[in-house]
Amino acid sequence: MGCFLTNSSLGRKLVMSISGCFLVLFILFHMSMNIAAIFSADAYNWICAMLGANWYALAGTAVLALGVLVHFAYAFWLTWQNRKARGNVRYAVTVTEKGVSWASKNMLLLGVIVILGLLLHLSHFWAKMQLVELLGHHENDLGLSPTDGAALIQYTFSQWYNVVLYLVWFAALWFHLTHGVWSMLQTVGWANDTWYPRLKCLSGIVATLIFAGFAVVVVWFYIQSVCPCCAAC
């Protein structure tokens, strides 16, 4: 089984699919959690406290980190293997050129942007929340409690350049998911003449839902910072 998952192209794609499915589910959860901040700072901070330096949150963080590492390690591995074997053809392109989207031919580039955005996000939030708790500090370098996630969101997205960087990150994630979700479902054998267009549509819906959910939080808190009256309306 181990050899199949590492030595076989299908096995490597299966690992990509399973880890990708796990990450999509987490992203949907994270998006839902962030939207709570729009409606209630107290509710969002309660969630942040529940997901702080508790043992189950730390275990979840470790599993999530492993999922990210496996997914992107296999992505680079598959890209390198396929370029070595077939030139510039990307790992997940299994349909004719006419139906191949821009995203499917640039998954590695999009993945790199997603990783860079993830590192930025970790520096803005994880390093000022869960890491601060792990170090035993009661405040981060901004003077905020590590469980005051609502205040941290407000501060981070009061700066226009952070808004731009995050929206670029979300856009790259949208493109990545429009192809990634479909490719994930295709790998497990759901892509036939009947389901192909349905899966493409489903991929677009999932990607758009995630993009819109994250983007609305960023834009909402930026509007609040520049025009509190507009946000109140």
QUIKAMO-V454683 format. One record per residue. N is the residue number from 0. SS is DSSP state (A for helix, B for strand, O for the rest). PHI is phi in degrees with one decimal (NA if undefined). Layout:
N:SS:PHI
N:SS:PHI
This chain:
0:O:NA
1:A:-61.4
2:A:-65.3
3:A:-61.8
4:A:-75.9
5:A:-114.3
6:A:-93.4
7:O:-97.2
8:A:-61.4
9:A:-64.8
10:A:-63.8
11:A:-65.7
12:A:-66.9
13:A:-65.4
14:A:-61.3
15:A:-59.7
16:A:-66.4
17:A:-65.2
18:A:-66.5
19:A:-65.8
20:A:-62.0
21:A:-59.8
22:A:-68.8
23:A:-63.5
24:A:-62.6
25:A:-65.3
26:A:-61.1
27:A:-62.2
28:A:-64.5
29:A:-61.9
30:A:-61.7
31:A:-61.7
32:A:-62.9
33:A:-65.3
34:A:-61.5
35:A:-59.4
36:A:-64.4
37:A:-67.9
38:A:-90.9
39:O:-157.0
40:A:-64.1
41:A:-64.5
42:A:-64.0
43:A:-65.0
44:A:-66.1
45:A:-64.2
46:A:-62.3
47:A:-61.2
48:A:-65.5
49:A:-66.6
50:O:-106.4
51:O:-82.3
52:O:-91.4
53:O:-78.6
54:A:-60.5
55:A:-71.2
56:A:-69.2
57:A:-66.7
58:A:-64.3
59:A:-63.6
60:A:-63.3
61:A:-65.1
62:A:-65.0
63:A:-62.3
64:A:-60.2
65:A:-63.6
66:A:-61.2
67:A:-64.5
68:A:-62.6
69:A:-63.3
70:A:-61.1
71:A:-77.9
72:A:-63.6
73:A:-68.1
74:A:-62.7
75:A:-65.6
76:A:-63.7
77:A:-64.0
78:A:-63.1
79:A:-63.8
80:A:-62.4
81:A:-73.0
82:A:-66.6
83:A:-65.9
84:A:-87.8
85:A:-132.6
86:O:79.3
87:O:-96.8
88:O:-74.1
89:O:-76.5
90:O:-63.3
91:O:-103.4
92:O:-84.6
93:O:-125.2
94:O:-113.3
95:O:-67.6
96:A:-57.0
97:A:-61.0
98:A:-97.8
99:O:-83.8
100:O:-83.5
101:O:-60.3
102:A:-60.8
103:A:-65.6
104:A:-92.7
105:O:-134.9
106:A:-63.7
107:A:-66.9
108:A:-59.4
109:A:-63.1
110:A:-62.5
111:A:-63.9
112:A:-63.1
113:A:-61.8
114:A:-63.5
115:A:-62.1
116:A:-64.3
117:A:-64.1
118:A:-63.0
119:A:-62.3
120:A:-63.8
121:A:-62.5
122:A:-69.2
123:A:-80.0
124:O:-120.0
125:A:-59.1
126:A:-67.3
127:A:-104.0
128:O:-126.3
129:A:-61.1
130:A:-62.8
131:A:-61.7
132:A:-64.0
133:A:-62.1
134:O:-79.7
135:O:81.6
136:O:-92.8
137:O:-98.2
138:O:-140.9
139:O:-92.1
140:O:-70.2
141:O:-96.0
142:O:81.2
143:O:-103.6
144:O:-66.2
145:O:-65.3
146:O:-99.7
147:O:-90.2
148:A:-64.9
149:A:-63.4
150:A:-67.2
151:A:-68.5
152:A:-61.4
153:A:-59.2
154:A:-65.0
155:A:-60.8
156:O:-96.2
157:O:-85.5
158:O:-101.9
159:A:-59.8
160:A:-67.9
161:A:-66.2
162:A:-59.9
163:A:-63.4
164:A:-61.7
165:A:-69.6
166:A:-66.9
167:A:-63.6
168:A:-60.5
169:A:-64.7
170:A:-65.1
171:A:-63.2
172:A:-64.5
173:A:-61.0
174:A:-61.8
175:A:-61.8
176:A:-76.9
177:A:-58.7
178:A:-92.8
179:A:-63.9
180:A:-64.7
181:A:-63.1
182:A:-63.8
183:A:-61.0
184:A:-71.4
185:A:-65.2
186:A:-61.6
187:O:-86.3
188:O:94.5
189:O:-94.9
190:O:-96.7
191:O:-122.6
192:O:-59.1
193:O:-79.7
194:A:-88.8
195:A:-53.6
196:A:-65.2
197:A:-68.0
198:A:-68.8
199:A:-61.8
200:A:-65.5
201:A:-62.1
202:A:-59.8
203:A:-64.0
204:A:-65.4
205:A:-62.2
206:A:-62.6
207:A:-68.3
208:A:-60.6
209:A:-65.8
210:A:-59.6
211:A:-64.5
212:A:-63.0
213:A:-71.9
214:A:-64.3
215:A:-64.7
216:A:-67.0
217:A:-60.6
218:A:-66.5
219:A:-58.9
220:A:-72.5
221:A:-67.5
222:A:-60.9
223:A:-59.6
224:A:-73.8
225:A:-92.3
226:O:-150.4
227:A:-55.4
228:A:-66.1
229:A:-64.9
230:A:-65.9
231:A:-66.3
232:O:-73.8
